[in-house]
């Protein structure tokens, strides 16, 4: 990961800048990690992210239609 893209993660989640003392484990935060990854991916490849959103919305709309 290049330094420019990691700056977005630090802006979105400033708690990641804090470091734990040696030997202490940091709690896992998979939902926040996934959201940060998806935001970074959407910034790097907006066309692909838009197509995924359209495709997921199309399938959900088709399967969840009220009639």
C-alpha positions in Angstrom: 0.0 0.0 0.0 1.4 3.4 -0.9 1.7 6.2 1.6 -0.9 8.4 -0.2 -3.7 5.8 0.1 -2.9 5.0 3.7 -3.4 8.6 4.6 -7.1 8.2 3.9 -7.3 5.4 6.5 -5.7 7.5 9.1 -8.0 10.4 8.4 -11.0 8.1 8.6 -9.8 6.3 11.8 -7.4 8.4 13.9 -7.5 5.7 16.7 -5.2 3.6 14.5 -2.4 6.1 15.1 -2.3 5.2 18.8 0.1 2.4 19.6 -0.3 -0.2 22.3 2.5 -1.0 24.8 4.7 -3.9 23.9 3.1 -7.2 24.6 -0.4 -5.8 24.6 -2.7 -7.0 21.8 -5.0 -4.6 19.9 -8.6 -5.6 19.6 -9.6 -6.8 16.2 -12.0 -4.6 14.3 -12.9 -6.5 11.1 -16.0 -4.3 10.2 -14.0 -1.1 10.4 -11.1 -2.7 8.4 -13.5 -3.8 5.6 -15.2 -0.4 5.4 -11.8 1.3 5.2 -10.6 -1.1 2.5 -13.8 -0.6 0.5 -13.5 3.2 0.7 -9.9 3.1 -0.4 -10.8 0.7 -3.3 -13.6 3.0 -4.4 -11.2 6.0 -4.5 -8.7 4.0 -6.6 -11.2 2.4 -8.9 -14.5 4.3 -8.9 -15.8 2.7 -12.2 -15.5 -0.8 -10.8 -17.1 0.2 -7.5 -20.0 1.8 -9.3 -20.6 -1.3 -11.4 -20.6 -3.5 -8.3 -23.1 -1.3 -6.6 -25.3 -1.3 -9.7 -25.1 -5.0 -10.0 -25.9 -5.7 -6.4 -28.8 -3.2 -6.5 -30.1 -4.8 -9.6 -30.0 -8.3 -8.2 -31.6 -7.3 -4.9 -34.3 -5.3 -6.6 -35.1 -8.2 -8.9 -35.2 -10.7 -6.1 -37.0 -8.6 -3.5 -39.7 -7.1 -5.8 -43.0 -6.8 -3.9 -45.3 -8.5 -6.5 
